[in-house]
């Protein structure tokens, strides 16, 4: 059973509606017995990418980068909570992700997208798929997409209205699929070590 999940969130805006979805996902996976930890790019505070973690001599990377590398390496799976900016990805989340490479390898990733409008961040989801694949993750087919996020989740990340009810209905299948892939990856790594 998947034990450790990192939920990665990357908005740097002062009014961060997407944190509601991140909190919702952390809580819901916690209810399933998964140790889900929120990684907030703004709180981690990595600079704009200059040097990747692997480009530092061992023990010389900034402390926040070293700490996050260890968390990524220890995770069974990743959930990227991604807002849509002008049909694309959030720069804060992309910047955090780009600081690492090998740390992501051989684990599944899932996407939970959101926006203030009706398209629910799906265009950001489409942009993230090839990026995460290139970084060594297997992106699961299911995706949660939340439109009109402030009408779907309240400030505590609790579902409200018909949008919230729809999110609750879709979450179980989404979580089951991510768990299946995390368990499959862990079992395969025990059976056959990754090729590199």
C-alpha positions, 0 to 999 in steps of 0.5 A: 500500500502506498505510504508516502505521497508528496502533494506539490503546489506552486502558486506564489499569488497573494490570493491562492485559491488553489491551496484549497485543492491541495489541502483537500487532497492531503486530507482525503489521502490522509483519510485513506491511511497515506502519509500525504505531505504538502510541499508548497513551492512558495514556502520552500522558497527555492530561487529561480533555477540557476543550478540543479540539485545534482550540480552541487557538490554533495552537502553544499546545496542550500538546506531547503533544496537538500531537505526537499531532495530527501523527501522526493527520494522517499516518496512513493508517488507525487500529486501535482496540484496545478493551476492554469496560467494563460493556457500553461503551467504555473512558474512557481511549481515548474521552477520547484520541479526543475531543481531536481531530476533523478530524484523523481525517477521510477514513481507515478505522478498524478495531476489535480488541476484547477482554475477560476473558470470553467476549463478547470485547469485542464490545459495546464494538465496537458502541458504537465504530462510531457514535462513529468514524463520527461522527468522520469515519472509515469503520469496516471491516466486519471486527472482531477479538474476543478473549475470555479474553485472558490465555488467548489471548495471553501477556504478550509478545502471542504467541498461545497455545492454541486461542484464539491459533490462532483469532486468527492464522487471522482476522488475515490477512483482517482486515489485508487488509480494513483495507489495502484500505480505506486504499489505496482512501481514499488513491487517492480523495483523489489523484483527488478532494479531500475535499469539506471 
